[in-house]
Amino acid sequence: QVQLVESGGGLVQAGGSLRLSCAASSSMSSISAMGWYRQAPGKQRELVATVTSGGTTTYTNTAKGRFTISKNNAMNTVYLQMNSLKPEDTAVYYCNAQLYGFPPYDIWGQGTQVTVSS
């Protein structure tokens, strides 16, 4: 069973930055794509950013221009650099990985709390 370990969450003031990390216990060769999702209190979980095995990235509109997703295949790790943070970014952030299979399937990390104060 592949596991995802998240880190980097914390408390930051509005306008500040954080970098989240997600390390997979499996080689990246088993993973077709990875992404970051977040869930704020009283809201549904939403997609923030994704990166494919080929390096293609996508972002939700609220993250464009502020967040950057990247990966290091040698370290089996994906990152989310978050700049210009706003209080509305406050949420639990979850790492997701899509694994090759028949059919392909998803796994999730346990989440890391990000809190942005005014």
Secondary structure, DSSP 8 states (H G I E B T S, - for coil): ---EEEE--EEEETT--EEEEEEESS-GGGEEEEEEEEE-TTS--EEEEEEETT--EEE-TTTTTTEEEEEEGGGTEEEEEE-S--GGG-EEEEEEEEE-SSS-EEEE---EEEEEE-
